[in-house]
C-alpha cells in the first residue's frame, strides 16, 4: 500500500484497537504496579510499627536515663551489624543505637511529639560495605514515666529502619511476572481481536463480492441477506441499479414510441405524394404532417431528456407548483368557469424531481379541467411512514364531471387512447403520469369521486430512500 492511498477499514480498525489495547494494558500495568508498591510499603509500615511497639514494651531506662533494650531480642537481625534492620532511640541528652546500626551510616532522627507517628522513605543510607543504599523509617514519639512520678518523666523517640533490599526484590519479581503475563495476554487479545475484526468485516467483503458480480453481469442485483447496518447501503445500490435499468427501458420505449408515432404522418405524406393533387394542397398537407411530427418529436425528446426518478432528491413544496399550473389552466378554460380547490396537508412534500411533479400535477389537473363542470379538488397528504425513510405521499385530483366508467379505466391509461374522441388531445397524458408514478414505485388508481361525484385520480407513492 502506498503512502498516498487511504488505509483499509480493517487496517484502520486493527491499528486503532491495537493502540487502545496497548494503552489499556500499559495503564493497567502501571496501576497494578503502584498498587503493589503501596501495599508493600503499607505492610512494611505495619511491620516496623510492630517492632517499635515491641521495643517499647520490652525496653527500660536506667536511673541515669540510658535506654536498656529488651532482654529477649525482638528480631535477631537487630543484633547483627549491617543486617538491614536497625533500631535507634532518641533521648533528650543523647541516643541509643542497636548493634545492627554499628557500621552503616543512617540518617539522623529528630525528636517527635508524644504519640506522634512518622513513616518515611526510601531514605538514602550508606551500607556497612560503603555502598549507597536506601531504607524506610518508622518513628514514634513517647514519654517515659518511672513509677508514675511526673517529675521523672522525659520524652524519647524510637526509630526502626529497614533497608529496601527485600522490598526491591519483591517488587522486581512482581514486575517481571506482571509484564510477562500482561504481554502474553496482550498478544492473545490482539490475535483474538484480529480474528473478531475479520469475522465482523465479512459482510462488507460479501457486499464487495456481490457488487463485483453485478459489475461483471453475473448477478442482476444485490442479495437481501445482509446485516441491518448494511441494509440501507445494499437497498440504495439496488435502487440505483433498478433506476438505471428503468432509465434504459424508458429510453428504449421512447425511441420505439417515436418510431411508431412517426409511421402514420410519414405514411400519409407518402400516400399524398403519390396522388394527383395540386401543389397548394400538397403544401398544406405537408405543413400539417410536419407540425404533427414536430410536436411528436418535441414531446418524446422532452421525455427522454427528463432524468427520471432521482434517488435522494430534495423535498419540494407542492402548493407553489400546483398554484402555477392552476393559474395557467384557469386562463385556458376561462369560458367554463372551473374553480380548483386545494386540500394540502401542512408540511407535506414531494421527494423527487420538479419535472416529475409538474408532469403529474399538470396532466391530472388539466384532465380534470377538461371534464369538470365547475369544480376540481386537489388533495395532498402524507402517505405511509417507514423507519429511516422519507415519508410517502398521497396525491388525488377529483372533479365533478361525468367520471370514468369502470370498464374504461384500463383503457384511458393506455398510451394514445382518449376517453372521448370528441375531446381534443393525444391520449398520452395519463399514460405519462402512470410512467412517472411507476418510476417512483407508486400506484395510480382511477375511481368515482365520493365528494364531487366525478372522476378521482389517486397517486400513492411509498416511502423512499
C-alpha positions as CSV (number, residue, x, y, z in Angstrom):
1,X,0.0,0.0,0.0
2,X,1.4,3.4,-1.0
3,X,1.5,6.2,1.5
4,X,-0.9,8.3,-0.5
5,X,-3.5,5.6,-0.6
6,X,-6.0,5.6,2.4
7,X,-5.7,2.6,4.7
8,X,-8.4,-0.1,4.5
9,X,-11.1,-0.2,7.1
10,X,-9.6,-3.4,8.5
11,X,-6.2,-1.8,8.9
12,X,-7.7,1.3,10.5
13,X,-9.8,-0.6,13.0
14,X,-6.9,-3.1,13.8
15,X,-4.5,-0.2,14.3
16,X,-6.9,1.8,16.4
17,X,-7.9,-1.2,18.5
18,X,-4.3,-2.3,19.0
19,X,-3.2,1.2,20.1
20,X,-6.2,1.3,22.5
21,X,-5.3,-2.2,23.8
22,X,-1.7,-1.3,24.3
23,X,-2.6,1.9,26.1
24,X,-5.1,0.0,28.3
25,X,-2.5,-2.7,29.2
26,X,0.1,-0.1,30.0
27,X,-2.2,1.9,32.3
28,X,-3.4,-1.4,33.9
29,X,0.2,-2.5,34.4
30,X,1.2,0.9,35.9
31,X,-1.9,0.9,38.2
32,X,-1.2,-2.7,39.4
33,X,2.5,-1.8,39.9
34,X,1.6,1.2,42.0
35,X,-1.0,-0.7,44.0
36,X,1.5,-3.5,44.8
37,X,4.2,-0.9,45.8
38,X,1.8,1.0,48.0
39,X,0.6,-2.3,49.6
40,X,4.2,-3.4,50.2
41,X,5.0,-0.1,51.8
42,X,1.9,-0.3,54.0
43,X,2.9,-3.8,55.1
44,X,6.4,-2.5,55.9
45,X,5.0,0.3,57.9
46,X,2.9,-2.1,59.9
47,X,5.9,-4.4,60.5
48,X,8.2,-1.6,61.6
49,X,5.4,-0.2,63.9
50,X,5.1,-3.6,65.5
51,X,8.8,-3.8,66.1
52,X,8.8,-0.3,67.6
53,X,6.0,-1.2,70.0
54,X,7.7,-4.4,70.9
55,X,10.8,-2.5,71.8
56,X,8.8,0.0,73.8
57,X,7.1,-2.8,75.7
58,X,10.3,-4.8,76.5
59,X,12.8,-1.9,77.0
60,X,13.5,0.0,80.1
61,X,15.5,3.1,81.2
62,X,18.3,3.1,83.8
63,X,18.4,5.7,86.6
64,X,20.9,7.8,84.6
65,X,18.4,7.9,81.7
66,X,20.2,5.3,79.5
67,X,18.0,3.0,77.4
68,X,18.1,-0.7,78.2
69,X,16.9,-2.8,75.2
70,X,14.6,-5.9,75.8
71,X,16.3,-8.9,77.3
72,X,14.9,-11.1,74.5
73,X,15.7,-9.9,71.1
74,X,12.7,-8.7,69.2
75,X,14.4,-9.6,65.9
76,X,17.8,-11.4,65.5
77,X,18.8,-9.0,62.8
78,X,18.9,-6.2,65.3
79,X,21.9,-7.9,66.9
80,X,23.8,-8.4,63.6
81,X,25.8,-5.4,62.3
82,X,24.7,-4.3,58.8
83,X,21.8,-6.8,58.7
84,X,19.4,-4.2,57.1
85,X,17.2,-3.8,60.2
86,X,18.1,-1.0,62.6
87,X,16.8,0.5,65.8
88,X,17.5,3.9,67.2
89,X,16.2,5.7,70.4
90,X,16.5,9.4,70.5
91,X,16.8,10.8,74.1
92,X,16.8,14.4,75.4
93,X,20.6,14.2,76.0
94,X,21.7,11.5,73.6
95,X,20.7,8.5,71.7
96,X,20.9,4.7,71.6
97,X,21.6,2.5,68.5
98,X,21.1,-1.2,68.1
99,X,24.1,-3.5,67.4
100,X,22.9,-3.7,63.7
101,X,23.4,0.0,63.3
102,X,27.1,-0.2,64.2
103,X,28.8,0.4,60.8
104,X,26.2,1.7,58.4
105,X,25.6,5.4,58.2
106,X,21.9,6.2,58.9
107,X,20.0,9.5,58.6
108,X,19.7,11.4,61.8
109,X,16.4,11.3,63.5
110,X,14.5,14.1,65.2
111,X,12.6,14.1,68.5
112,X,8.9,13.6,67.9
113,X,6.0,14.8,70.0
114,X,4.3,12.3,72.3
115,X,2.3,9.7,70.4
116,X,3.3,11.2,67.1
117,X,4.0,8.7,64.3
118,X,6.1,9.3,61.3
119,X,6.8,6.9,58.3
120,X,9.0,8.0,55.5
121,X,11.2,6.6,52.8
122,X,13.1,5.5,51.0
123,X,15.8,7.5,52.6
124,X,19.5,7.4,51.5
125,X,21.9,5.4,53.7
126,X,25.4,4.1,53.4
127,X,25.7,0.3,53.9
128,X,28.3,-1.3,56.1
129,X,30.4,-2.1,53.0
130,X,30.4,1.6,52.0
131,X,27.9,1.1,49.1
132,X,24.9,3.6,48.9
133,X,21.5,2.2,49.8
134,X,18.0,3.1,50.8
135,X,15.8,2.4,53.8
136,X,12.3,3.1,55.2
137,X,12.0,4.5,58.6
138,X,9.2,4.4,61.2
139,X,9.3,6.7,64.2
140,X,7.1,7.2,67.3
141,X,7.2,9.8,70.0
142,X,6.8,8.5,73.6
143,X,7.2,9.7,77.2
144,X,8.9,7.7,79.9
145,X,7.5,7.9,83.5
146,X,9.1,6.0,86.4
147,X,6.6,4.8,88.9
148,X,4.1,7.5,87.9
149,X,6.3,10.3,89.1
150,X,5.6,13.3,86.9
151,X,8.9,14.9,87.9
152,X,10.8,11.9,86.5
153,X,9.0,11.9,83.1
154,X,11.0,12.7,79.9
155,X,10.3,12.3,76.2
156,X,12.0,10.0,73.8
157,X,11.5,8.8,70.3
158,X,12.1,5.3,68.9
159,X,13.0,4.7,65.2
160,X,13.0,1.4,63.4
161,X,14.7,1.3,59.9
162,X,14.8,-1.4,57.3
163,X,16.6,-1.3,54.0
164,X,14.8,-1.7,50.7
165,X,16.7,-4.9,49.6
166,X,13.8,-7.3,50.4
167,X,11.2,-4.9,49.2
168,X,13.1,-4.2,45.9
169,X,13.4,-7.9,45.3
170,X,9.7,-8.5,45.8
171,X,8.8,-5.6,43.5
172,X,11.3,-6.8,40.9
173,X,9.8,-10.3,40.9
174,X,6.3,-8.9,40.8
175,X,7.1,-6.6,37.9
176,X,8.6,-9.3,35.9
177,X,5.6,-11.6,36.4
178,X,3.2,-8.7,35.8
179,X,4.6,-7.6,32.4
180,X,5.2,-11.1,31.3
181,X,1.5,-12.0,31.9
182,X,0.3,-8.7,30.5
183,X,2.4,-9.1,27.4
184,X,1.1,-12.6,26.9
185,X,-2.5,-11.5,27.5
186,X,-2.0,-8.6,25.1
187,X,-0.6,-10.8,22.4
188,X,-3.5,-13.3,22.7
189,X,-6.0,-10.4,22.8
190,X,-4.5,-8.9,19.7
191,X,-4.8,-12.2,17.8
192,X,-8.4,-12.6,19.0
193,X,-9.1,-9.0,18.0
194,X,-7.8,-9.7,14.5
195,X,-10.0,-12.8,14.2
196,X,-13.0,-11.0,15.5
197,X,-12.4,-8.0,13.2
198,X,-12.0,-10.2,10.2
199,X,-15.2,-12.0,11.1
200,X,-17.1,-8.7,11.7
201,X,-16.0,-7.3,8.3
202,X,-17.0,-10.4,6.4
203,X,-20.4,-8.9,5.5
204,X,-18.6,-5.9,3.9
205,X,-16.4,-8.3,1.9
206,X,-19.5,-10.1,0.8
207,X,-21.1,-6.8,-0.3
208,X,-18.0,-6.1,-2.4
209,X,-18.1,-9.5,-3.9
210,X,-21.7,-9.1,-4.9
211,X,-21.1,-5.7,-6.3
212,X,-18.3,-7.1,-8.4
213,X,-20.6,-9.8,-9.7
214,X,-23.2,-7.1,-10.6
215,X,-20.5,-5.2,-12.5
216,X,-19.4,-8.3,-14.4
217,X,-23.0,-9.1,-15.2
218,X,-23.0,-12.4,-13.3
219,X,-25.7,-11.1,-10.9
220,X,-28.6,-8.7,-11.6
221,X,-28.8,-7.1,-8.1
222,X,-27.5,-7.3,-4.6
223,X,-28.9,-10.0,-2.4
224,X,-31.2,-9.1,0.6
225,X,-29.4,-11.1,3.2
226,X,-27.2,-8.5,4.9
227,X,-26.8,-7.2,8.5
228,X,-29.2,-4.3,9.5
229,X,-26.4,-1.8,9.3
230,X,-25.7,-2.6,5.7
231,X,-29.3,-2.9,4.5
232,X,-29.6,0.8,3.6
233,X,-26.4,0.6,1.6
234,X,-27.5,-2.6,-0.4
235,X,-31.0,-1.2,-0.8
236,X,-29.6,2.1,-2.2
237,X,-27.3,0.1,-4.6
238,X,-30.3,-2.0,-5.8
239,X,-32.4,1.2,-6.2
240,X,-29.6,2.7,-8.3
241,X,-29.4,-0.4,-10.4
242,X,-33.2,-0.6,-10.9
243,X,-33.3,3.1,-11.6
244,X,-30.6,2.8,-14.3
245,X,-32.4,-0.1,-15.9
246,X,-35.7,1.8,-15.8
247,X,-34.0,4.8,-17.5
248,X,-32.6,2.4,-20.2
249,X,-36.0,0.9,-20.7
250,X,-37.6,4.4,-20.8
251,X,-35.2,5.4,-23.5
252,X,-35.9,2.3,-25.5
253,X,-39.6,2.9,-25.1
254,X,-39.3,6.5,-26.1
255,X,-37.4,5.6,-29.3
256,X,-40.0,2.9,-30.0
257,X,-42.9,5.3,-29.3
258,X,-41.3,7.9,-31.5
259,X,-40.7,5.5,-34.4
260,X,-44.3,4.2,-34.1
261,X,-45.7,7.7,-33.8
262,X,-43.9,8.9,-37.0
263,X,-45.2,6.0,-39.1
264,X,-48.6,7.5,-39.6
265,X,-47.6,11.0,-40.7
266,X,-44.9,9.5,-42.9
267,X,-47.4,7.1,-44.4
268,X,-49.8,10.0,-45.1
269,X,-47.1,12.0,-46.8
270,X,-46.1,9.1,-48.9
271,X,-49.7,8.4,-49.9
272,X,-50.4,12.1,-50.7
273,X,-47.2,12.5,-52.6
274,X,-48.4,9.7,-55.0
275,X,-51.8,11.3,-55.5
276,X,-52.6,13.7,-58.3
277,X,-53.2,16.8,-56.2
278,X,-52.4,20.5,-56.5
279,X,-49.2,22.0,-55.1
280,X,-51.2,24.1,-52.7
281,X,-53.0,21.0,-51.3
282,X,-49.7,19.1,-51.0
283,X,-48.0,22.1,-49.2
284,X,-50.9,22.3,-46.8
285,X,-50.8,18.5,-46.1
286,X,-47.0,18.6,-45.7
287,X,-47.3,21.6,-43.3
288,X,-49.9,19.7,-41.2
289,X,-48.0,16.5,-41.0
290,X,-44.7,18.2,-40.4
291,X,-46.2,20.2,-37.5
292,X,-47.6,16.9,-36.2
293,X,-44.2,15.2,-36.4
294,X,-42.5,18.2,-34.8
295,X,-44.9,18.0,-31.9
296,X,-44.4,14.3,-31.5
297,X,-40.6,14.6,-31.7
298,X,-40.6,17.5,-29.2
299,X,-42.7,15.6,-26.7
300,X,-40.7,12.4,-27.0
301,X,-37.4,14.2,-26.7
302,X,-38.6,16.1,-23.7
303,X,-39.5,12.8,-22.1
304,X,-36.1,11.3,-23.0
305,X,-34.3,14.3,-21.6
306,X,-36.1,14.0,-18.3
307,X,-33.7,12.4,-15.8
308,X,-36.4,10.3,-14.2
309,X,-36.6,9.3,-10.6
310,X,-33.8,10.8,-8.7
311,X,-33.0,8.9,-5.5
312,X,-32.1,11.3,-2.6
313,X,-33.8,14.3,-4.3
314,X,-34.5,17.4,-2.2
315,X,-38.1,17.8,-0.9
316,X,-40.4,20.1,-2.9
317,X,-43.3,22.1,-1.7
318,X,-46.4,21.0,-3.7
319,X,-48.6,24.1,-3.4
320,X,-46.4,26.5,-5.4
321,X,-46.3,24.1,-8.4
322,X,-50.0,23.4,-8.2
323,X,-50.9,27.1,-8.0
324,X,-48.8,27.9,-11.1
325,X,-50.5,25.1,-13.1
326,X,-54.0,26.1,-12.0
327,X,-53.5,29.7,-12.9
328,X,-52.5,28.8,-16.4
329,X,-55.4,26.3,-16.8
330,X,-57.9,28.9,-15.5
331,X,-56.9,31.2,-18.4
332,X,-57.3,28.4,-21.0
333,X,-60.6,27.2,-19.6
334,X,-61.9,30.6,-18.6
335,X,-65.1,30.0,-20.6
336,X,-66.0,27.0,-18.4
337,X,-65.5,28.9,-15.1
338,X,-64.0,25.9,-13.4
339,X,-62.9,26.5,-9.8
340,X,-60.0,24.5,-8.4
341,X,-59.7,24.0,-4.6
342,X,-56.7,22.8,-2.6
343,X,-56.7,20.5,0.4
344,X,-52.9,20.3,1.1
345,X,-51.8,19.0,4.4
346,X,-49.3,21.3,6.2
347,X,-45.7,20.2,5.8
348,X,-46.4,17.6,3.1
349,X,-43.6,17.4,0.5
350,X,-42.8,15.7,-2.8
351,X,-39.4,13.9,-2.8
352,X,-38.3,13.9,-6.4
353,X,-37.6,16.0,-9.4
354,X,-39.5,19.2,-10.2
355,X,-40.2,18.0,-13.7
356,X,-41.9,14.8,-12.4
357,X,-44.1,16.8,-10.0
358,X,-45.1,19.2,-12.8
359,X,-45.8,16.3,-15.2
360,X,-48.1,14.5,-12.7
361,X,-49.9,17.6,-11.4
362,X,-50.1,19.2,-14.9
363,X,-51.6,16.2,-16.6
364,X,-54.0,15.2,-13.8
365,X,-55.3,18.8,-13.2
366,X,-55.6,19.5,-16.9
367,X,-57.5,16.3,-17.4
368,X,-59.8,17.3,-14.6
369,X,-60.3,20.8,-16.1
370,X,-61.3,19.2,-19.4
371,X,-64.0,17.0,-17.9
372,X,-65.2,19.1,-14.9
373,X,-68.4,21.1,-14.9
374,X,-67.4,23.6,-12.4
375,X,-65.3,22.2,-9.6
376,X,-61.9,20.5,-9.2
377,X,-60.3,19.4,-5.9
378,X,-56.6,18.8,-5.4
379,X,-55.7,16.7,-2.3
380,X,-52.1,16.2,-0.9
381,X,-51.4,14.3,2.3
382,X,-48.6,12.3,3.9
383,X,-48.6,8.7,2.9
384,X,-47.1,5.7,4.6
385,X,-44.2,6.2,7.1
386,X,-41.3,3.8,7.5
387,X,-38.3,4.0,9.8
388,X,-35.2,5.7,8.4
389,X,-37.1,6.5,5.2
390,X,-38.7,9.6,3.6
391,X,-42.4,9.6,4.1
392,X,-44.8,8.5,1.4
393,X,-47.2,10.8,-0.4
394,X,-50.9,10.7,-1.5
395,X,-52.0,13.0,-4.3
396,X,-55.6,13.0,-5.6
397,X,-57.4,15.1,-8.1
398,X,-61.3,15.0,-8.1
399,X,-63.7,16.6,-10.5
400,X,-67.5,16.9,-10.8
401,X,-67.6,15.7,-14.4
402,X,-69.1,12.5,-15.8
403,X,-66.4,10.3,-14.3
404,X,-64.7,7.3,-15.9
405,X,-66.7,4.1,-16.3
406,X,-65.1,1.1,-14.7
407,X,-64.8,-0.8,-17.9
408,X,-62.8,2.0,-19.5
409,X,-60.3,2.7,-16.6
410,X,-57.6,0.4,-18.0
411,X,-58.3,1.8,-21.5
412,X,-57.8,5.5,-20.6
413,X,-54.4,4.7,-19.0
414,X,-53.1,3.3,-22.3
415,X,-50.8,5.4,-24.4
416,X,-52.6,7.0,-27.3
417,X,-56.2,6.3,-26.1
418,X,-58.6,9.1,-25.2
419,X,-61.6,8.7,-23.0
420,X,-63.8,10.5,-25.6
421,X,-62.7,11.1,-29.2
422,X,-64.6,14.3,-29.2
423,X,-62.3,15.9,-26.6
424,X,-59.1,17.3,-28.0
425,X,-55.8,15.6,-27.0
426,X,-53.3,13.0,-27.9
427,X,-54.3,10.4,-25.3
428,X,-50.8,10.2,-23.8
429,X,-51.1,12.5,-20.7
430,X,-52.4,9.8,-18.3
431,X,-50.0,7.2,-19.7
432,X,-47.2,9.6,-19.0
433,X,-48.4,10.1,-15.4
434,X,-48.5,6.3,-15.0
435,X,-44.9,6.0,-16.2
436,X,-43.7,8.7,-13.8
437,X,-45.6,7.2,-10.9
438,X,-44.2,3.7,-11.6
439,X,-40.7,5.1,-11.7
440,X,-41.3,6.1,-8.1
441,X,-42.7,2.6,-7.4
442,X,-46.1,4.1,-6.8
443,X,-49.6,3.4,-8.0
444,X,-52.2,5.3,-9.9
445,X,-55.9,4.4,-9.2
446,X,-58.9,5.7,-11.0
447,X,-62.3,5.6,-9.3
448,X,-65.5,7.6,-8.7
449,X,-65.1,10.7,-6.5
450,X,-67.2,10.4,-3.4
451,X,-67.0,14.2,-2.7
452,X,-67.6,15.7,-6.1
453,X,-69.2,12.8,-7.9
454,X,-66.9,12.8,-11.0
455,X,-63.6,11.0,-11.5
456,X,-60.9,10.6,-8.9
457,X,-57.3,10.0,-9.9
458,X,-55.3,9.0,-6.9
459,X,-51.5,8.7,-6.8
460,X,-49.9,6.9,-3.9
461,X,-46.1,7.0,-3.5
462,X,-44.4,4.7,-1.0
463,X,-41.7,5.7,1.5
464,X,-38.5,6.4,-0.4
465,X,-34.8,6.1,0.4
